[in-house]
Amino acid sequence: MNISFKLMSSISFEEAHALFNRGFEGYLVPMNLSLDTFVGRFGNDGLSSALSVVAYDGTDPIGFVLQGIREVDGQKISWNGGTGIIPEYRGRRLGYSLMEEAEKRILERNVSVATLESLSENKAAISLYENCGYQVEDELLFLRANGRIVSQLPELDGYEMVRIPAAQTIGSDLFPSIVPWQTDANNTPKLGGEAVLIIKNGEVEAACLIRKNCTFGNETESITLFQVKENGNEDALNKLLSYALEYDQSINRTTYNFLKGNGRAISSLRASGFENTPISQVFMMKTF
């Protein structure tokens, strides 16, 4: 093999798209994206072709790492948005070389924290990332509950429920700054995200980031929960989730890359009928 590396910006989106789909061929959760969906990930997920790396054997592209960077409170955080190697080159220990090359690119931009997610079942990938210096920070859950959960929402009893666009929380301390990339407030505004807060006596008792799927004038079809931050007030937390996730409506509800470390929120969701789905991931991080 004659392995070399280039930035993804040196090839067309059509070539990158073909490589992406081949790189995930036969994967535990196969991804076969359309060209428009693939290109859209760079805008929606904050990926950069000028940071993403392509591996070549001679002139043939054989693997890639997609990457993006965002700055939070003066700290640069990177995200590995996908690592893939085409089937005939797997098992040749190319993953480590790809990750090493990708790391060079983010260090050139003074990144201090690198993050990624990996399917919990993909032990080989997790082992690779651990060998590259990443550590598992938490498990990420994909829970769901469909249909009407309660016939009537609980009384607020002096609490106030406030809804604001997710974009208004960027730069605030309402939610943590280092979380799974696609659950951050920087991402959710592009997907119609909003923050729901429960307030009493001017203090925020709990808050969550969600995305509602609905058309103006029609009922909500589904809601995705990304993050919850709470201060230990279980009554406020339960009320928040009931209202934010519209427990009195017959809709589909899911969590996305939801940190298992949010123990009280997980317990509340499970008590309300949320169940595991077949998918779970791990959140991994490396500091420099």
KELOLUM-604123 format. One line per 3 residues: number of its first residue (from 1); their letters; for each residue x, y, z of C-alpha. Coordinates in steps of 0.05 Angstrom, whole numbers. Layout:
! residues N
NUM> a> X/Y/Z; ...;
//
This chain:
! residues 288
1> mni> 0/0/0; 22/71/-15; -18/111/36;
4> sfk> -23/186/34; -72/238/62; -107/299/34;
7> lms> -160/347/59; -231/332/36; -234/402/7;
10> sis> -187/378/-48; -241/333/-79; -312/346/-102;
13> fee> -373/335/-59; -395/281/-108; -329/243/-96;
16> aha> -333/254/-21; -405/230/-20; -388/165/-57;
19> lfn> -330/153/-9; -375/166/52; -427/115/30;
22> rgf> -373/63/14; -339/77/81; -403/58/118;
25> egy> -420/-2/75; -435/-62/118; -431/-20/182;
28> lvp> -472/-39/244; -520/17/226; -509/26/151;
31> mnl> -513/97/124; -529/108/51; -542/182/47;
34> sld> -566/220/-14; -519/273/-41; -563/329/-16;
37> tfv> -566/299/54; -491/288/56; -476/359/34;
40> grf> -527/386/83; -490/354/141; -433/403/131;
43> gnd> -479/462/144; -527/430/193; -475/395/235;
46> gls> -419/446/229; -371/400/192; -314/427/150;
49> sal> -284/397/87; -222/439/102; -212/400/167;
52> svv> -237/332/144; -184/282/121; -184/231/64;
55> ayd> -136/172/60; -110/147/-7; -76/85/-32;
58> gtd> -40/114/-91; -95/154/-126; -153/115/-97;
61> pig> -191/145/-37; -200/91/15; -221/124/80;
64> fvl> -239/189/115; -251/227/180; -303/282/180;
67> qgi> -289/339/228; -315/405/253; -295/457/305;
70> rev> -335/505/347; -312/556/399; -347/558/467;
73> dgq> -325/608/521; -258/617/485; -246/542/483;
76> kis> -242/506/416; -279/439/414; -276/391/356;
79> wng> -322/335/334; -308/273/294; -371/268/252;
82> gtg> -355/201/222; -295/155/209; -300/105/153;
85> iip> -257/58/112; -281/23/49; -293/-52/60;
88> eyr> -233/-80/23; -184/-39/65; -213/-56/134;
91> grr> -170/-96/182; -105/-65/156; -95/-19/216;
94> lgy> -111/44/176; -157/72/229; -101/95/275;
97> slm> -64/129/218; -127/165/197; -142/188/267;
100> eea> -70/211/276; -73/253/213; -141/281/232;
103> ekr> -114/302/300; -57/341/267; -109/383/231;
106> ile> -148/402/294; -85/416/334; -64/465/280;
109> rnv> -128/503/299; -112/501/374; -168/454/393;
112> sva> -165/437/467; -221/385/470; -237/332/418;
115> tle> -303/295/420; -337/238/384; -392/186/391;
118> sls> -389/112/375; -441/57/374; -438/19/440;
121> enk> -436/-47/401; -376/-26/359; -322/-50/407;
124> aai> -269/-47/353; -281/27/340; -283/43/415;
127> sly> -217/6/424; -187/45/367; -208/112/397;
130> enc> -182/91/465; -115/74/434; -116/145/405;
133> gyq> -124/174/475; -200/183/479; -238/163/541;
136> ved> -311/143/548; -346/199/586; -417/172/586;
139> ell> -467/127/552; -518/159/505; -589/135/505;
142> flr> -642/135/451; -707/127/490; -778/131/463;
145> ang> -850/136/486; -908/140/437; -979/160/448;
148> riv> -1014/197/504; -979/189/572; -1028/229/616;
151> sql> -1099/252/606; -1084/321/636; -1019/359/649;
154> pel> -1003/373/722; -1020/439/754; -962/488/753;
157> dgy> -972/508/826; -935/574/821; -885/553/769;
160> emv> -880/589/702; -865/552/637; -824/593/587;
163> rip> -806/574/515; -750/609/477; -712/594/412;
166> aaq> -652/549/426; -608/601/394; -620/648/452;
169> tig> -585/600/499; -519/600/460; -465/632/502;
172> sdl> -506/627/566; -494/580/624; -563/550/618;
175> fps> -535/485/588; -464/454/593; -414/471/538;
178> ivp> -384/402/527; -438/353/506; -450/307/447;
181> wqt> -442/353/387; -511/347/356; -547/359/421;
184> dan> -515/427/433; -554/491/426; -508/511/368;
187> ntp> -538/454/328; -610/451/350; -630/521/323;
190> klg> -616/497/253; -667/442/265; -721/485/295;
193> gea> -699/475/366; -726/509/427; -709/513/501;
196> vli> -764/502/552; -753/530/622; -792/522/686;
199> ikn> -783/582/731; -804/599/802; -791/664/839;
202> gev> -747/687/780; -702/626/785; -695/572/731;
205> eaa> -709/506/766; -698/462/704; -691/470/629;
208> cli> -689/425/568; -671/430/494; -721/399/446;
211> rkn> -742/398/374; -815/396/354; -838/368/288;
214> ctf> -902/404/270; -933/447/216; -964/514/233;
217> gne> -1038/505/247; -1032/430/259; -1020/387/320;
220> tes> -949/367/340; -927/303/306; -864/287/346;
223> itl> -815/316/396; -741/300/405; -707/313/472;
226> fqv> -632/331/469; -612/358/537; -638/369/607;
229> ken> -607/412/661; -638/411/731; -620/430/802;
232> gne> -649/370/840; -720/396/845; -756/333/821;
235> dal> -825/365/823; -801/420/775; -765/369/731;
238> nkl> -827/325/725; -871/384/708; -820/410/657;
241> lsy> -817/344/620; -893/336/621; -903/403/588;
244> ale> -842/404/542; -856/334/515; -931/344/514;
247> ydq> -949/283/554; -1024/297/543; -1018/290/467;
250> sin> -1018/227/425; -949/238/392; -882/204/384;
253> rtt> -826/224/432; -753/205/429; -688/224/462;
256> ynf> -626/235/419; -555/221/445; -582/234/515;
259> lkg> -530/230/569; -543/172/617; -510/214/670;
262> ngr> -574/255/674; -598/205/725; -659/241/752;
265> ais> -683/259/683; -674/187/660; -713/162/720;
268> slr> -769/211/707; -773/191/634; -774/117/650;
271> asg> -829/128/703; -869/161/648; -863/101/602;
274> fen> -801/116/561; -765/52/538; -698/35/507;
277> tpi> -690/30/432; -640/-18/400; -590/38/391;
280> sqv> -542/67/443; -476/103/436; -417/124/479;
283> fmm> -393/196/485; -317/199/482; -270/257/494;
286> ktf> -195/274/491; -163/336/521; -99/368/496;
//
